[in-house]
Amino acid sequence: MGTRTAPVDLPAGDVVLVGAGIMSATLASMLRVLEPAWSVVVLEAADQVAGESSNPWNNAGTGHSGFCELNYMPDPADDSKPASVAEQFLLTRQWWASLAAAGAVEPDGFIRTSPHLSVVFGDADSEYLRRRHSTLRGNPLFRELEFTDDPAVLAGWAPLVTDGRSLGRVAATRHPRGTDVDFGALTSQLLGASRASVLLEHVVHRIRRTTDAGVVVTGRSPSGRFRIRARHVFVGAGGQALRQLQRAGVDDVRQYGVLPVGAAFLRCGRPDIVARHDGKVYGQAPVAAPPMSVPHLDRRTVDGRDYLMFGPYATFSTRLLKHGRLTDFFTTLHPRNMWTVVSASATNWPLIRYLVSELLAGRRKRFSQLTQYFPDARDTDWTLIPAGQRAQLVTPGPRSAGVLQQGTELIVSSDRQVSGLLGASPGASTAVPIMLEMLERTFPDEWSHRWATVMADAVPGLSVEQWTDEDVEQVTTDTARALRLI
């Protein structure tokens, strides 16, 4: 029998980040400002950064502000969720703007202005949208939101939506100062600015908390097994985050589970078609559709070229990452969370039926969904591309039955040695407030003594308790100028 080679000890890091996506990149950029002498190490299983959900082809790049996402506001009288998202994105913009002002990031490489629209069809949805608009306009965060049910006005906003359309009521809202964000490019810039040590093709197998040596992370790289010690480990590994937190023995996730949900998009690169659509048009999701299945027709800029994307179309795989393994989902199942996952599936039959119908849909049905938003579309101009894989978070609810959760949830171990982020959209757009919460909960002494003051200077919106018209206008204008959006 051969002997097992001992793991190679990598230089210890003050903080080790698992996963090289937008969350880890955001945290690394903050640590660079707060503690420039600290050693930050990023361990990424893939051969590139931002290869999963942060990749521009794997997300909508909306820069979520609550302007157009109707699933954030099913009750047209309750604006709490879109208002929260809009506020968080303003804080995120402030952090990006502070880095741009310092020359740490190049805004032209990751962000541009893109109007955000919601478009609905029929009398019932049109009336819902009118009421939603009326509610939101009472909030300073949405004062610029416009409403129309006049086809001529909508034709000026989104001509592809109206050209070739037969008679029928259509209504829309539009915010002129939305954004399109290439989170992949931003991730690369943030990691570069952080000067963190990024180790690619380093697959983490275990995170072990100790009483004397902090946290020990072990795994495998192309050159063999490795081991690295750290004061703290943050897991921002997308669909693999739950598994890593389980292996780390974090009690808070003992009964948590995930359900894999994939997606695909139709993409068009014809310049003459793309040039006629400036913005992101969001519609109503089908009944029981998961949050990431809200239909949208987006203009995207990736690597300097413009495209149109429509979707998403639900797909299914037991992988929890786009480039993961078919066994990924099953590795997260244990006796302690089995009931959570099974009961969530059993109580969400409308969702199951929706996913099955999507999986059985052929090209013709998928294309017919596009023509609802672009009546004159031609099939030959569009290519179906795979998008990101998400791990829909499931948590114990009443009587321990599993509940599907929207958004993200930050987990911090009781000893504050390990933290991680579970869930998905609108995570990337709210990365800054999420990571600020992580720093405050994980390093309370450093936060109270100095970090809170430093971050308040970089993100002044943190001190705003009630947003006014003047606050919103100043922050929006100031960040737009720093990010070269005006």
N, C-alpha and C positions, 0 to 999 in steps of 0.2 A: 504494500500500500504506500502511496505517495504521501508526503507530509504536506499539510496545508500551510501555505505561505502566510506569514504574519502581515497584517495590514500596514501600509505605509502611513506614518503620521504626517499629516499636512500641518503647516504653520497654523497655530491657533488663531481664532478670530474672536473679537469681542462680541460680534453678532454674526451669525450665519443665517443666510436667507436661502430657503429651499424653493427653487423655481425662479426663472428669469423672465417674469412677466411684468405687467404694469404695476402690480401691487408691490412686489419686491423692489422694483426700480424706484418707485415713489419713496418707499421707506429708506432706501440707500441714499437717495438725494437729500433727504432730511437729515440723516445721520452725518452726512458730509458737512452740512452747515452747523449742526449742533455740536458734534464732536469730531473735528477733522483729524484728530490723532488716533481715533479708534480704527481698528482693523475690521473691515466688513468683507465677508466672503459670500459669494453667490454660487450655489451648486445647481446646475441645470442638467437634466437628463438628456436633452436633445443636443444636436450639434449646432444650434443657433439660439439666440435669445428671441423672445416673443414669438415662438413658433406655434403656440396654441391659441387661447382665446384672445390674446392681445394682438395677434396677427391681423392686418387690415382686411383680409379675405374671410376672417372667422368671426367678425362682429359687424355691427351696423355703423360704427364710428360716429354715432350721432352727437356725442357731447350732450348727454341727456340733461335737459333742463326742465322737464315736465311740460314743455310747450305743446307737444304733439302726441304723447303716448297716452292714448285713451284708456288703456288698462290700468293706469295709475289712478283713475278717477271714475269708477263705475257708477258712483252716485254723483250726478251733476251738481249737487249742492255741497259736496264735501271736497275741499281743495287741499286737505292736509298732506296727502302723499305728494302731489306735484309740487306743492310749496316747499316741502322738505327737500325734495330732489333739486329744485331750482336753487335753493339756498346753498346746498352742498356743492353744486357745480360752480357757483360764484366763488366759493372758498377755494375750490380746485383751480379755477382760473387765476386767482390771486397768487397762488404758489407758483404756477407756471410763469406768471408775469414777473414775479420777483427773481426767478432764475434767468429769465430772458434779459431783465435789466442788468443782471450781473454778468451777462455774456456766457452763461453756463449752457443755455439751450438756444437753438435757432428756430424761431416760431414758423418761418416759412416752410420748414421741413415737416411740420406735423399738424398745422391747424389753419383753417380758412373759414370765412363767413359762408353760411349756407342757410337760407330761410327754412324754418320748420313748419310744416303744414299738417293738419288733420283733415281728411276728406271722408265723407260718409254719404250713403245713398239711401233714398226713401224718406218718407215723412217721419217715421218714428225716430230714426237715428239723426235726422236733421234737427228735430226738436230737441233731442238730447244734447246735440252739439251746441245749439243756441243757448240752452240753459247752462251748459258747462262754461261757455264763453262769458256769460253774464256773471257767473260766480267768480271766475278767475280774474276778470277785469277789476274786481273790487280789491284785489291784492296787488300791492306795488310791484311785486316780482313779475307780474303778467300784464302791466298796464299797456304795453304796446301790442298786445294780441288783438288781431283783427278777425272779424267774422263776415262771411258773405254766403248768401244762397242765390246770388245773381250769376248766371253762367258766364256773362261777359266779363265780370270781375275775376272769376276763377280762371277764365281763359288767359287773362294777363298774368295770373300767378303761376299757373301750371298748364300750359297749352296742350301737353301730351295727354292730360286727363280729360280735356273737353273735346279735342278734335275727334271727329268721327263718332261722337256719342249720340245715341238716340234719346228721345225725350224721356224725362224722369227727373225727379228732384235730386239735386246734389247740393251739399253744403260743405263749407270749409272754414277753418281758422288758419291764420298765418302769423308767425312771429318773424320779423325781418332780421333779427340778430341772433339766430341760431348758429351752430357751428358744425363743421365736419372735421373729425379728428382721426388722424392715422396713429392709433395707439401703438402700433408696432414701431414706427419711426420714433415716437416719443419715448418708448421704453428704451430703445438703443441710446437715445440722447441722454436720458436721465442716468442710465448706468455709466455712460462715459463721463458725465459730469461728477458722478459720485466717487469715481476712482476706486470703486470696489474691485476686488479680485474676482473675476467671473470665470468659473471653471466649468466648461462644457463637457458633455458626455460623462457626467458624474451622477450616477444613479444612487439615490439615498435608499438604503435598506432599513435602517433603524435609527431612531432618535432616543437616546437613553439618558434619563435625568439621574444625576448623582448628587450626593450631599457634599462631596469634597472637591469634585473636579468640574462643577458646572454641568454642562450638557455635552454628551459625546455622540457624534454623528458618524455612522459607519455606512459604507456603500462600496460601489465598484465603479472603476473607470477603465478606459481602454488599456491602461498600464497595470491594472490589478486592483486589489482591495485597498481602500483608504480609510483613514480615521481622522477626525478633526474635532477639537474641543472648542467650546464657546461659552460665553456668559449667558447668551440667550440665542434661541433658534426661532425664527419666524417661518411658518410654512405657508407659502403663497403658490402652491402647486396645482391650483385649479381642481380638476376632478380627482387628483390624487391626494388632496389635502386631508380628507377625512381619514383615509387609510394611514397616513403618516401620523396624525394625531392619535388614532387608535393605538398604533404601535408604540407611541410615546407614553401611553398610559394616562392620557388626559381624561379625568373623570367626567367632565362636562359633556363629552361626546359619546358616552357609553351606550346610550339608547338612540343616538342619531343614525340616520341612514341617508342614502342618496338613490335617486333614480336617474339613469342615463337618458338624456334627450339630445338628439343630434339635429342637424339642419343642413339644408342645401339652398343655394341661390341661383337664379337665372342672371346672367351677366351679359351686357351688351357693350361693345367697344367702338361702335360706328360713330365717328366724330360728328357727323351731321345730325344724328339722333340725340346724342349726348348734349350737344350744344343747345338743344331746345328745351332742356329741363334743368332748372337751377333750384335745387332744394331737396328736401327730404319729405316725402308725402307718406304719412302714416294713416292707416285705416282701422276699422274695428276688427278685432280678432274673432274668429269663429267661436261659437259657444263651446266652453270647456277646453279651449286651446290653452297650452301653457304660455306664460308671459313672453317667452322668446319667439312666439309664433305670430305676433302682431304683423300683418302684412304691411310692407313699406316699399316704395319706389324711390330709391336714393341715387343721387349723383355722388360719386366717390372719386377722390383724387388719390392715386396710389403710385408712388415712384414717378411723380410728375405727369402722369397720364390720367385722363378723365374717363370714367365708366358710368354706366347705369347698372344698378343691381335691384332685383326684385325677389322678394321672398319674405321670410324663410319658409321652406317646405320641411316639415318634420321628417326625420329619418330615425332609424333605430339601430343601435349597436350596444353590446355589453361593454364596449370600451368606455372609459371615463375621460380619456384624452383622445384627440383626433389621431395621434400616433401612438396610442396605448395598445394594450393587449385585450383580447376577447375575454380574458379571465378577470379583468379589472373589477367589474361590478361584484363578482362573487367573492372576491377577497375582502370586501367591506362587510360581508354578512357574518353575524355571530349570533349565538342564542340570545344575547342581551338586546339586540336591535332587530331581530327577525320580525317580531310582532309589529314594530313600528313600520317597517317597510311593507309587510304583507297587508296590514290593515289600511295603510294609505292607498295601496293599489286597489283594495276591495271597495273602498268608499269613494273612489274616483273613476267609476265606470264611464261617465261621459268623456273624461280625458282619454281613457283607454280606447274607447270607440273612435274618438277623433284621431288618435295616433295610428290606429289600424287603418282607417280610411285614407289617411295621408300616405301610409306605406303602400297601399294598394293602388293609389292614384297613378295613372300613366301620364305620358308626356302631354297628351291632349288636355287632360283635366288641369294639370299644372299650368299650362299655357293659358287656359281659359280664365284662371285666377288673375293672371297678369293683365289680360285684356279688359278686366273690370276697371283697372287704373290707367291703362294705356290702350284704348280701343283699336288704334291703328297699328299696333305692334305686329311684326311679322316673325314667325317662328324661326326662320333661318338666320335672324340677326342675334339670336340669344343662345348662350351655352350654359348648361347646368353645371355648376361647380359645387364641390363639397365645402361646407363651412365648419364652424367649430363644434366641438362636442361639449355639452354641459352636464354637470352633476346637480340635478335638482335636489335641494336640501329637503329632508323629511325629518321632522322633530316630533317627539311625543306630545300629544294633545290631551283633551279630556278623556278620562278613563284609559290613558296611555295609547289611544288610537293615533296612528301616524297622521301628521298634517303637512301638506306640501307648503313650503315657505317661499315667498317671493323675496328677491333681494339677497343680501349677504348677512352673515353673522360672524362677528369677531369672537374668537375663543382665546382665553388666556388661562393657563394652568394656575392652580392655587399657589404654587411656589414661584410663579412669574418667570420660570425658566423657558417655557415654550408657549408660543402663540401661533394662531393660524386663522385663515379666513375661509369660510365655507359659503357656498351659494354662488349666484351669478348676477345678472343684470339688475340694477345699473352700476355694478361694481366699479368699472374702470372710470366712469365719470365722477364718481364720488370717492375716488381713491384717497384724496388728501384728508378729508375729515375722518375717514376710517383709520388711516395710519396715524393721525394725531391722537385718536382715541387709543390706539394700540400703544403708542409711546407713553401716554399718561398713565395707563393701567399697568404697564410692564415696568416702567422706570419712574415710580411716583416721586422719589427723592430728587432725581435729576430734573424732573418736570417742574416740581414746585420751586426749586431753588433757582433755576435759570432757563430751562428750555421753554417754559410757557411764555416768558417775556420775549425770547428770540423769535418764536413762531408767531406771536402776536404782532411783531414788527413786520414779518414777512406776509402774514395773512390778517390784515386789520379787521376783516369781516368777522373774525372770531369774537370780537367784543360787542357786536351788534346784537341786541336782544330783540328788537322789533324793527324790521326793515321798513324804511320810508321811501317815498319816491326819490328823494334826494340821494339816499344811500345807494339805491339800486342804480340810479343814473351815474353816480360817481364811480362806483366799482365797475360797472359795465364799460364805461368810457375809458377809465384809466387802464383796465386790463386789455381792452381792445387796442389801445394805443401801444402798450408794451408788447402785445402779441402781434402787432402789425396787421390788425384786422380792419383798421381805418387809416 
